[in-house]
Amino acid sequence: MSGLLRRGIGFYKDSRLKTKLFIIFGFSSLLPILMFWGISTKVNENALTEKVNQMMTENLTQIAERTNMNLEIYTNLLYQISQDEQMTDAVNDLACGGEEGAVAYYRISRRLKQYNDVEGDIRCISVICANGASVVYDAGTDSAIDNLWRNYGNLRMIPPYRDAEGEPGMILTPTVIFREGEGYTHYLHISKRLFDLGNLDRGSIATVIISIAESSMDEICNPVGEMEESGFNFIVAADGTVISYPDEQYAGRRIKPGQSVSDFVAQTGILGQRRPEINAYADSRTGWTFYNVYDREAMLADVHRVGMIFLLVGGLTLVVALISILYFARGISNAVNEVVEGMREIQGGNLQVVLPIHSHDEFGLIADNFNQMTDRVNALIEEVRHATAQQKNAEIQALEAQINPHFLYNTLDSINWMAIEKGEYEISKMLRDLGIILRYSIGRSNAVVEVWEAADWLEKYIGLQKMRFDDVFRYSITVQEEARQCVIHKLLLQPFVENAIIHGLKELEGGGMLRVSFATSESTQAGAAFLHITIEDNGAGMPRDLAHKFNDRAWAVGESGNSIGLHNAFSRMHMYYGERAAWKVTGMEGMGTVVMLRIPADRRVSGADTDRRG
């Protein structure tokens, strides 16, 4: 071995410089390529796994957000039912029995059918009295008799009714399996006890239950066209009940005590014998855990293929480099010298220098970019001259434009004092508020303001509208303490509020109500939170088809001859926040409209809510 090494060293010493260059380049390139291939493959596997896990967790967070937004629609509907005085009166009559109870049965059934039409994923709405009397409207059978609970004798024994006993708020009951016909169906339930607000000492008079198809949850977890054999999402309740699963036969089942999620997934057989990678996100609002499952080996297959390709390309590159290194050395030197000479010309003040382009390789690209840079520098110098002149003209125009607002404010102030002198204090207040609104609207129209300032402006704006329409409605503006210091673009909410007043409350004779609320929610994304804004009215209500159109982002941010104010508002949200903004419009004719907005916001210190009412 030592003799072979000595002969090798002797051969190297006696070789010509060109041969030595080849030998050194070969050894110094081959070993790093092999080392880099091994290390980079391992690092890429770990990095890709970590990145995919992070992406999957973020995706689960978004799925949880969408699920909560979807559930809010049903809880809002349940809240409307609990506040419906006609429903409360009918339930009292139903509990009494007799002829009044029979009439009340059909009144409640018709009312439930109206509520059932709000969302297509609702299977049925049930009202179960404390004495056992009940009314169920089933959208699947369009019947109050042939309903989802047909196999239950006493509806007070069904799981959602028992879950709601003794609970004052909304209760989520995990997915329940029903046998219908030759197969099985799966539904989860939201329950709330109903109280007679005029006789609270009686306690709960009934329990209202909304039954929702499990498929609506699965559509959120695994949208059509996105689910692949190598990965899917599902939801599990705190007690181990599977809320939603791609193979619906497992929805409503419980994961056995001591059985891991990995074992449960393997039992379902969706991924076959492949080893799954599982990510989880626990949602504090619902108490549910959202899981993502994907095949890690399938995910890393591309990394392995890229590694082999890298080895092949590295070997070929090494051979080509050994052959062409001497040829390229001379070309590199010439190209670098030309660039350096051009840079010296520019340093001397000659911005008209042009480098010759001998080829279309990297050095030709450098020369071309160098020439483009000098052209761009000359163009920028000219643009600066032009922009300076334009800025000077804009400043003059801005000073001139200040005359009209100043004149308008002074005129309003003069009219205000005339109203005070004549004792018209209500007119004076309206003029002061109008002046504040004009100043807020005209100044820095695209600026951002804190939520408390936007809420203060909305209070004055709604107050003027309320006076304008002879107090046919009341209003409530609620700002969560954590949301007060968040920032929002000026006048972003004005089109939504104006639409609620003009198209929802304007034609009412009285009893109208407009609610605007601001609240924040946490996100697992580092350093991020969301601001939730709700504009709700009990006016004429937006048609369902129009509400669904506004929930289509492409349609909502487009231009239209109708509802141009809302199109403009949604377009601004999309322009300011992009895909980070989200909204949901819900309307029911004759019942009102709810617009829920979500935009990014900064987290603030927790505290009590502040409330403004009129």
C-alpha positions as CSV (number, residue, x, y, z in Angstrom):
1,M,0.0,0.0,0.0
2,S,2.8,2.4,0.9
3,G,4.6,1.6,-2.4
4,L,1.4,2.4,-4.4
5,L,1.1,5.7,-2.5
6,R,4.7,6.6,-3.2
7,R,4.3,5.8,-6.9
8,G,1.2,8.0,-7.0
9,I,3.0,10.9,-5.4
10,G,5.9,10.5,-7.8
11,F,3.5,10.5,-10.8
12,Y,1.9,13.7,-9.5
13,K,5.2,15.5,-9.0
14,D,6.4,14.5,-12.5
15,S,3.1,15.5,-14.3
16,R,2.6,18.7,-16.2
17,L,0.6,21.6,-14.8
18,K,-2.5,20.8,-16.9
19,T,-2.5,17.2,-15.5
20,K,-2.0,18.4,-11.9
21,L,-5.0,20.8,-12.4
22,F,-7.2,17.9,-13.5
23,I,-6.1,15.7,-10.6
24,I,-6.6,18.4,-8.0
25,F,-10.0,19.4,-9.4
26,G,-11.2,15.7,-9.6
27,F,-10.4,14.9,-5.9
28,S,-11.5,18.3,-4.6
29,S,-14.9,18.0,-6.4
30,L,-15.8,14.3,-6.2
31,L,-15.5,14.0,-2.4
32,P,-17.6,17.2,-1.6
33,I,-20.3,16.0,-4.1
34,L,-20.6,12.7,-2.3
35,M,-20.7,14.3,1.2
36,F,-23.1,17.0,0.1
37,W,-25.4,14.4,-1.4
38,G,-25.6,12.4,1.8
39,I,-26.0,15.3,4.1
40,S,-28.4,17.3,1.9
41,T,-30.6,14.3,1.4
42,K,-31.0,13.9,5.2
43,V,-31.4,17.6,5.8
44,N,-33.9,17.9,3.0
45,E,-35.9,15.0,4.4
46,N,-36.0,16.6,7.9
47,A,-36.7,20.1,6.5
48,L,-39.5,18.9,4.2
49,T,-41.1,16.9,7.0
50,E,-40.9,19.9,9.3
51,K,-42.3,22.2,6.7
52,V,-45.1,19.9,5.7
53,N,-46.0,19.4,9.4
54,Q,-46.0,23.2,9.9
55,M,-48.1,23.6,6.7
56,M,-50.5,20.9,7.8
57,T,-50.9,22.4,11.2
58,E,-51.6,25.9,9.7
59,N,-54.1,24.2,7.4
60,L,-55.8,22.6,10.4
61,T,-56.0,26.0,12.1
62,Q,-57.7,27.4,9.0
63,I,-60.1,24.4,8.9
64,A,-60.9,25.0,12.6
65,E,-61.6,28.7,11.8
66,R,-63.9,27.8,8.9
67,T,-65.6,25.2,11.1
68,N,-66.2,27.8,13.8
69,M,-67.5,30.3,11.3
70,N,-69.8,27.6,9.9
71,L,-71.0,26.7,13.4
72,E,-71.6,30.4,14.2
73,I,-74.3,30.4,11.5
74,Y,-76.2,27.7,13.3
75,T,-75.7,29.1,16.8
76,N,-76.9,32.5,15.5
77,L,-80.0,30.8,14.1
78,L,-80.5,29.0,17.4
79,Y,-80.2,32.3,19.2
80,Q,-82.8,33.9,16.9
81,I,-85.2,31.0,17.6
82,S,-84.7,31.4,21.4
83,Q,-85.5,35.1,21.1
84,D,-88.5,34.6,18.9
85,E,-91.5,35.6,21.0
86,Q,-94.0,33.9,18.7
87,M,-92.1,30.7,19.1
88,T,-92.1,31.1,22.9
89,D,-95.8,31.7,23.0
90,A,-96.5,28.7,20.7
91,V,-94.3,26.4,22.9
92,N,-96.2,27.5,26.0
93,D,-99.5,26.6,24.2
94,L,-98.0,23.2,23.1
95,A,-97.1,22.3,26.6
96,C,-100.6,23.0,27.8
97,G,-102.0,20.4,25.3
98,G,-105.7,20.3,24.2
99,E,-107.0,22.3,21.2
100,E,-104.5,25.1,21.8
101,G,-101.7,22.6,21.8
102,A,-102.8,21.2,18.5
103,V,-102.9,24.6,16.9
104,A,-99.5,25.5,18.5
105,Y,-98.0,22.2,17.0
106,Y,-98.7,23.4,13.4
107,R,-97.6,27.0,14.2
108,I,-94.3,25.7,15.5
109,S,-93.9,23.3,12.6
110,R,-94.4,26.2,10.0
111,R,-92.0,28.4,11.9
112,L,-89.3,25.7,12.0
113,K,-89.7,25.2,8.3
114,Q,-88.9,28.9,7.8
115,Y,-85.8,28.6,9.9
116,N,-84.8,25.4,8.3
117,D,-84.5,27.1,4.9
118,V,-81.6,29.4,6.1
119,E,-78.9,26.7,5.6
120,G,-79.0,23.7,3.3
121,D,-77.0,21.4,5.6
122,I,-79.6,21.4,8.4
123,R,-81.5,18.1,8.4
124,C,-84.0,19.0,11.0
125,I,-84.9,21.4,13.9
126,S,-86.6,19.9,17.0
127,V,-88.4,21.6,19.8
128,I,-88.8,19.3,22.9
129,C,-90.9,20.5,25.8
130,A,-90.1,19.7,29.4
131,N,-93.3,17.6,29.7
132,G,-92.3,15.5,26.7
133,A,-94.4,17.2,24.0
134,S,-92.3,17.9,20.9
135,V,-92.4,19.3,17.3
136,V,-89.8,18.2,14.7
137,Y,-89.5,19.6,11.2
138,D,-87.4,17.3,9.0
139,A,-86.1,18.9,5.8
140,G,-85.0,15.5,4.5
141,T,-88.5,14.2,4.5
142,D,-90.3,17.6,4.4
143,S,-92.4,16.3,7.3
144,A,-93.0,16.9,10.9
145,I,-94.0,13.2,11.5
146,D,-91.6,11.2,9.4
147,N,-88.4,12.7,11.0
148,L,-84.9,11.8,12.0
149,W,-86.0,10.8,15.6
150,R,-88.8,8.5,14.4
151,N,-87.2,5.5,16.2
152,Y,-87.2,7.3,19.6
153,G,-90.3,7.1,21.7
154,N,-89.5,9.8,24.3
155,L,-87.4,12.6,22.7
156,R,-86.3,13.6,26.1
157,M,-84.0,10.6,26.1
158,I,-82.1,11.5,22.9
159,P,-78.4,12.5,23.5
160,P,-78.6,16.2,22.5
161,Y,-81.5,16.8,24.9
162,R,-79.7,15.1,27.8
163,D,-76.5,17.0,27.0
164,A,-78.4,20.4,27.2
165,E,-80.0,19.6,30.6
166,G,-78.7,22.1,33.2
167,E,-76.7,24.0,30.7
168,P,-77.5,27.7,30.0
169,G,-75.7,28.1,26.7
170,M,-75.2,26.4,23.4
171,I,-74.2,22.7,23.6
172,L,-72.5,20.7,20.8
173,T,-73.3,17.0,20.7
174,P,-70.8,14.9,18.7
175,T,-71.9,13.0,15.6
176,V,-74.7,10.4,16.2
177,I,-75.3,7.4,13.9
178,F,-78.8,6.8,12.6
179,R,-80.2,3.8,10.7
180,E,-82.4,4.9,7.8
181,G,-83.6,2.5,5.2
182,E,-80.9,0.1,4.2
183,G,-78.0,2.3,5.4
184,Y,-76.8,4.6,8.0
185,T,-76.6,8.4,8.2
186,H,-74.5,10.7,10.5
187,Y,-75.5,14.0,12.1
188,L,-74.1,16.2,14.8
189,H,-76.4,18.5,16.9
190,I,-76.4,22.0,18.5
191,S,-78.8,22.4,21.5
192,K,-80.1,25.3,23.6
193,R,-82.7,25.4,26.3
194,L,-85.6,27.8,25.6
195,F,-86.8,30.2,28.3
196,D,-89.9,32.3,28.6
197,L,-88.4,35.7,29.2
198,G,-91.6,36.9,30.8
199,N,-91.7,34.0,33.3
200,L,-88.0,33.1,34.0
201,D,-89.0,31.6,37.4
202,R,-90.6,28.7,35.4
203,G,-87.1,27.6,34.3
204,S,-86.6,26.0,30.9
205,I,-89.8,25.4,28.9
206,A,-88.2,23.5,26.1
207,T,-85.0,22.5,24.3
208,V,-84.3,23.5,20.7
209,I,-82.0,21.1,18.7
210,I,-80.6,21.7,15.3
211,S,-79.3,18.5,13.5
212,I,-76.6,19.1,10.9
213,A,-75.3,16.6,8.4
214,E,-71.8,15.3,9.1
215,S,-71.0,15.7,5.5
216,S,-70.9,19.5,6.0
217,M,-67.9,19.1,8.4
218,D,-66.2,16.7,6.0
219,E,-66.6,19.2,3.1
220,I,-64.7,21.7,5.2
221,C,-62.0,19.2,6.2
222,N,-61.6,17.6,2.8
223,P,-63.0,19.9,0.0
224,V,-64.0,18.1,-3.2
225,G,-61.0,17.7,-5.5
226,E,-58.4,18.3,-2.8
227,M,-58.4,15.0,-0.9
228,E,-55.8,12.5,-2.1
229,E,-55.0,8.9,-1.3
230,S,-51.8,10.1,0.4
231,G,-53.5,12.4,2.9
232,F,-56.8,13.6,4.5
233,N,-58.2,15.5,7.5
234,F,-60.8,14.5,10.2
235,I,-62.2,15.7,13.5
236,V,-62.5,14.0,16.9
237,A,-64.5,15.3,20.0
238,A,-63.0,15.5,23.5
239,D,-64.7,12.2,24.5
240,G,-63.1,10.4,21.5
241,T,-66.2,10.4,19.3
242,V,-65.3,10.9,15.6
243,I,-67.1,14.0,14.4
244,S,-66.2,13.7,10.8
245,Y,-64.2,11.2,8.7
246,P,-63.6,10.7,5.0
247,D,-65.1,7.2,5.2
248,E,-68.4,8.1,6.8
249,Q,-69.0,4.7,8.3
250,Y,-66.5,5.7,11.0
251,A,-68.2,9.0,11.8
252,G,-70.0,8.8,15.2
253,R,-67.8,6.0,16.4
254,R,-65.6,6.4,19.4
255,I,-61.8,5.7,19.4
256,K,-61.3,2.9,21.9
257,P,-59.7,3.8,25.3
258,G,-56.0,3.3,25.0
259,Q,-56.1,3.1,21.2
260,S,-53.8,5.7,19.5
261,V,-55.0,7.9,16.6
262,S,-52.3,6.2,14.4
263,D,-53.8,2.7,15.2
264,F,-57.3,4.0,14.5
265,V,-56.3,5.4,11.1
266,A,-54.6,2.1,10.3
267,Q,-57.8,0.3,11.3
268,T,-59.8,2.3,8.8
269,G,-57.5,1.2,6.0
270,I,-57.6,4.4,4.0
271,L,-53.8,4.5,3.7
272,G,-53.4,0.8,3.4
273,Q,-50.2,-0.5,5.0
274,R,-48.3,2.7,4.6
275,R,-47.0,4.5,7.8
276,P,-48.9,7.7,8.4
277,E,-47.6,11.0,9.8
278,I,-50.2,12.7,12.0
279,N,-50.6,16.4,12.9
280,A,-53.2,17.6,15.4
281,Y,-54.7,21.0,16.4
282,A,-56.9,21.3,19.5
283,D,-59.6,24.0,19.1
284,S,-60.4,25.7,22.4
285,R,-63.8,27.0,21.2
286,T,-65.4,23.7,20.3
287,G,-63.2,21.3,22.4
288,W,-62.6,19.3,19.2
289,T,-59.2,18.1,17.9
290,F,-58.5,18.4,14.1
291,Y,-56.2,15.8,12.7
292,N,-54.2,15.7,9.4
293,V,-52.9,12.3,8.2
294,Y,-50.5,11.9,5.3
295,D,-48.1,9.2,3.9
296,R,-44.6,10.4,4.9
297,E,-42.8,8.0,2.5
298,A,-44.8,9.2,-0.4
299,M,-44.1,12.8,0.6
300,L,-40.3,12.1,0.6
301,A,-40.2,10.1,-2.6
302,D,-39.4,13.3,-4.6
303,V,-36.5,14.0,-2.2
304,H,-35.0,10.6,-2.9
305,R,-35.5,11.0,-6.6
306,V,-33.9,14.5,-6.5
307,G,-30.9,13.0,-4.6
308,M,-30.3,10.4,-7.3
309,I,-30.6,13.0,-10.0
310,F,-28.2,15.2,-8.1
311,L,-25.6,12.3,-8.0
312,L,-26.0,11.7,-11.8
313,V,-25.9,15.4,-12.7
314,G,-22.9,15.9,-10.3
315,G,-20.9,13.1,-12.0
316,L,-21.7,14.5,-15.5
317,T,-20.9,18.0,-14.4
318,L,-17.5,16.8,-13.0
319,V,-16.6,15.2,-16.3
320,V,-17.6,18.3,-18.3
321,A,-15.8,20.6,-15.8
322,L,-12.6,18.6,-16.1
323,I,-12.7,18.9,-19.9
324,S,-13.6,22.6,-20.1
325,I,-12.0,24.2,-17.1
326,L,-9.0,25.5,-18.9
327,Y,-11.1,26.8,-21.8
328,F,-13.4,28.7,-19.5
329,A,-10.6,30.2,-17.4
330,R,-9.5,32.4,-20.2
331,G,-13.1,33.4,-21.1
332,I,-13.9,34.3,-17.5
333,S,-10.8,36.5,-17.2
334,N,-11.7,38.4,-20.4
335,A,-15.3,38.9,-19.4
336,V,-14.4,40.1,-15.9
337,N,-11.9,42.6,-17.2
338,E,-14.5,44.1,-19.5
339,V,-17.0,44.5,-16.6
340,V,-14.3,46.0,-14.3
341,E,-13.4,48.5,-17.1
342,G,-17.0,49.5,-17.5
343,M,-17.4,50.1,-13.8
344,R,-14.4,52.3,-13.9
345,E,-16.0,54.3,-16.7
346,I,-19.1,54.8,-14.6
347,Q,-17.1,55.9,-11.6
348,G,-15.5,58.5,-13.8
349,G,-19.0,59.9,-14.6
350,N,-19.5,58.3,-18.0
351,L,-23.0,56.9,-17.8
352,Q,-23.2,56.2,-21.6
353,V,-20.8,53.3,-21.4
354,V,-22.0,50.1,-23.2
355,L,-20.4,46.7,-22.8
356,P,-20.1,44.4,-25.8
357,I,-22.0,41.1,-25.7
358,H,-20.0,38.3,-27.1
359,S,-22.3,35.4,-26.1
360,H,-25.6,34.5,-24.4
361,D,-24.2,32.7,-21.4
362,E,-24.0,34.1,-17.8
363,F,-21.3,36.6,-18.8
364,G,-23.4,37.8,-21.7
365,L,-26.3,38.1,-19.3
366,I,-24.1,40.2,-16.9
367,A,-23.1,42.4,-19.7
368,D,-26.7,42.8,-20.8
369,N,-27.9,43.6,-17.3
370,F,-25.0,46.0,-16.9
371,N,-26.2,47.9,-20.0
372,Q,-29.8,47.8,-18.8
373,M,-28.7,49.1,-15.4
374,T,-27.0,52.1,-17.0
375,D,-30.1,52.8,-19.1
376,R,-32.2,52.5,-16.0
377,V,-30.0,54.9,-14.1
378,N,-30.3,57.5,-16.8
379,A,-34.1,57.0,-16.9
380,L,-34.4,57.3,-13.1
381,I,-32.4,60.5,-13.2
382,E,-34.9,61.9,-15.7
383,E,-37.8,60.5,-13.6
384,V,-36.5,62.2,-10.5
385,R,-36.4,65.5,-12.4
386,H,-40.0,65.0,-13.6
387,A,-41.2,63.8,-10.2
388,T,-39.7,66.8,-8.5
389,A,-41.6,69.2,-10.8
390,Q,-44.9,67.2,-10.3
391,Q,-44.5,67.2,-6.5
392,K,-44.2,70.9,-6.5
393,N,-47.4,71.2,-8.6
394,A,-49.1,68.7,-6.3
395,E,-48.2,70.7,-3.2
396,I,-49.7,73.9,-4.7
397,Q,-52.9,72.0,-5.7
398,A,-53.1,70.6,-2.2
399,L,-52.9,74.1,-0.7
400,E,-55.6,75.2,-3.0
401,A,-57.8,72.2,-2.2
402,Q,-57.8,73.1,1.5
403,I,-59.9,76.1,0.7
404,N,-63.1,74.2,0.0
405,P,-63.2,72.0,3.2
406,H,-62.2,75.0,5.3
407,F,-65.0,77.0,3.8
408,L,-67.5,74.1,4.4
409,Y,-66.5,73.7,8.1
410,N,-66.8,77.5,8.7
411,T,-70.2,77.5,7.1
412,L,-71.4,74.6,9.2
413,D,-70.1,76.3,12.3
414,S,-72.1,79.5,11.4
415,I,-75.3,77.5,10.9
416,N,-74.7,75.7,14.2
417,W,-74.5,79.0,16.1
418,M,-77.7,80.2,14.4
419,A,-79.4,77.0,15.5
420,I,-78.2,77.5,19.1
421,E,-79.4,81.1,19.1
422,K,-82.9,79.9,18.0
423,G,-82.9,77.1,20.6
424,E,-82.7,74.3,18.0
425,Y,-80.3,72.2,20.1
426,E,-81.1,68.9,18.3
427,I,-80.2,70.5,15.0
428,S,-77.1,71.9,16.6
429,K,-76.0,68.4,17.7
430,M,-76.7,67.0,14.2
431,L,-74.5,69.8,12.7
432,R,-71.7,69.2,15.1
433,D,-71.8,65.4,14.4
434,L,-71.9,66.1,10.7
435,G,-68.9,68.3,10.9
436,I,-67.0,65.6,12.7
437,I,-68.1,63.0,10.1
438,L,-66.9,65.3,7.3
439,R,-63.5,66.0,8.9
440,Y,-63.1,62.2,9.5
441,S,-64.1,61.3,5.9
442,I,-62.2,63.9,4.0
443,G,-58.9,63.8,5.9
444,R,-56.5,61.0,5.0
445,S,-59.1,58.9,3.3
446,N,-56.9,55.8,2.9
447,A,-55.3,56.1,6.4
448,V,-55.7,53.5,9.2
449,V,-57.2,54.4,12.5
450,E,-57.7,52.5,15.8
451,V,-60.9,50.6,16.3
452,W,-62.1,52.9,19.1
453,E,-61.9,55.9,16.7
454,A,-63.7,54.0,13.9
455,A,-66.4,53.0,16.5
456,D,-66.8,56.6,17.7
457,W,-67.2,57.8,14.1
458,L,-69.8,55.0,13.4
459,E,-71.7,56.1,16.5
460,K,-72.1,59.6,15.2
461,Y,-72.9,58.4,11.6
462,I,-75.5,55.9,12.8
463,G,-76.9,58.5,15.2
464,L,-77.5,60.9,12.3
465,Q,-79.1,58.2,10.2
466,K,-81.3,57.3,13.2
467,M,-82.6,60.9,13.4
468,R,-83.0,61.0,9.7
469,F,-85.4,58.1,9.7
470,D,-87.4,59.2,12.7
471,D,-85.9,56.7,15.2
472,V,-87.4,53.6,13.4
473,F,-84.4,51.7,14.8
474,R,-82.0,51.4,17.7
475,Y,-78.4,50.6,17.6
476,S,-75.6,48.9,19.6
477,I,-71.8,49.3,19.1
478,T,-69.8,46.9,21.1
479,V,-66.0,47.0,21.2
480,Q,-64.0,44.3,23.1
481,E,-61.2,45.8,25.1
482,E,-58.6,43.7,23.3
483,A,-59.8,45.1,20.0
484,R,-59.8,48.9,20.9
485,Q,-56.2,49.5,19.9
486,C,-56.3,47.4,16.8
487,V,-56.1,49.3,13.5
488,I,-58.5,49.3,10.6
489,H,-58.7,51.3,7.4
490,K,-61.0,54.4,7.6
491,L,-64.5,54.1,6.2
492,L,-64.1,50.4,5.6
493,L,-67.3,49.6,7.5
494,Q,-69.4,52.5,6.4
495,P,-70.8,50.7,3.2
496,F,-71.9,47.7,5.4
497,V,-73.6,49.9,7.9
498,E,-75.2,52.1,5.3
499,N,-76.5,49.0,3.4
500,A,-78.0,47.7,6.6
501,I,-79.9,51.0,7.2
502,I,-81.0,51.8,3.7
503,H,-81.9,48.3,2.5
504,G,-82.8,46.7,5.8
505,L,-84.2,49.2,8.4
506,K,-85.3,52.1,6.3
507,E,-88.8,50.8,5.5
508,L,-89.6,49.6,9.1
509,E,-92.2,51.5,11.1
510,G,-90.4,50.8,14.3
511,G,-88.6,48.1,16.3
512,G,-85.5,48.0,14.2
513,M,-82.1,47.0,15.7
514,L,-78.6,47.5,14.3
515,R,-75.7,45.8,16.1
516,V,-72.0,46.3,15.3
517,S,-69.4,44.4,17.3
518,F,-65.6,44.2,17.3
519,A,-63.7,41.3,18.9
520,T,-60.4,39.6,18.5
521,S,-59.4,35.9,18.4
522,E,-56.0,34.1,18.7
523,S,-54.2,32.3,15.9
524,T,-51.4,29.7,16.1
525,Q,-49.5,31.7,13.4
526,A,-46.6,33.4,15.1
527,G,-47.3,36.9,16.2
528,A,-50.7,37.0,14.5
529,A,-54.3,37.5,15.6
530,F,-57.6,38.3,13.9
531,L,-60.2,41.0,14.3
532,H,-63.8,39.8,13.9
533,I,-66.4,42.4,13.0
534,T,-70.1,41.7,12.9
535,I,-72.8,44.0,11.4
536,E,-76.3,42.6,12.1
537,D,-79.8,44.0,11.6
538,N,-83.3,42.7,11.9
539,G,-84.6,44.5,8.8
540,A,-86.0,43.4,5.4
541,G,-83.2,40.8,5.0
542,M,-80.9,40.1,2.1
543,P,-82.2,37.4,-0.4
544,R,-80.3,34.1,0.1
545,D,-79.1,33.9,-3.5
546,L,-77.5,37.4,-3.2
547,A,-75.9,36.5,0.1
548,H,-74.4,33.4,-1.5
549,K,-73.0,35.5,-4.3
550,F,-71.3,37.9,-1.8
551,N,-69.7,34.8,-0.2
552,D,-68.1,34.1,-3.5
553,R,-64.9,36.1,-3.3
554,A,-64.4,36.5,-7.1
555,W,-68.0,37.9,-7.4
556,A,-67.9,40.0,-4.3
557,V,-64.7,41.9,-5.3
558,G,-65.9,42.4,-8.9
559,E,-67.7,45.4,-10.2
560,S,-71.5,45.4,-10.5
561,G,-74.3,47.9,-11.1
562,N,-76.1,46.7,-7.9
563,S,-74.8,47.0,-4.4
564,I,-71.8,48.9,-5.6
565,G,-71.1,50.0,-2.0
566,L,-70.6,46.4,-0.8
567,H,-68.6,45.5,-3.9
568,N,-66.3,48.4,-3.1
569,A,-66.0,47.4,0.5
570,F,-65.2,43.8,-0.3
571,S,-62.7,45.0,-3.0
572,R,-60.9,47.2,-0.4
573,M,-60.7,44.3,2.0
574,H,-59.2,42.1,-0.6
575,M,-56.8,44.9,-1.7
576,Y,-55.7,45.7,1.8
577,Y,-55.4,42.2,3.3
578,G,-55.5,39.7,0.3
579,E,-56.3,36.1,1.3
580,R,-55.9,36.9,5.0
581,A,-59.3,38.6,4.9
582,A,-62.5,36.5,5.1
583,W,-66.2,37.2,5.3
584,K,-69.5,35.5,5.6
585,V,-72.9,37.0,4.6
586,T,-76.1,35.4,5.9
587,G,-79.5,36.8,5.0
588,M,-83.1,35.7,5.6
589,E,-85.9,37.7,4.0
590,G,-88.1,39.3,6.6
591,M,-85.7,38.3,9.4
592,G,-82.5,40.4,8.8
593,T,-79.0,40.2,7.6
594,V,-75.7,39.3,9.3
595,V,-72.3,40.2,7.8
596,M,-69.3,38.7,9.6
597,L,-65.8,40.1,8.6
598,R,-62.4,38.8,9.6
599,I,-59.1,40.8,9.1
600,P,-55.6,40.6,10.6
601,A,-55.1,42.6,13.8
602,D,-52.6,43.0,16.6
603,R,-53.1,41.3,20.0
604,R,-53.9,43.7,22.8
605,V,-54.1,43.4,26.6
606,S,-57.3,41.7,27.8
607,G,-60.0,43.7,29.5
608,A,-63.6,44.4,29.8
609,D,-65.8,45.3,26.8
610,T,-67.0,48.8,26.2
611,D,-70.5,49.4,24.9
612,R,-72.2,52.3,23.2
613,R,-76.0,52.2,22.7
614,G,-78.6,54.5,21.2
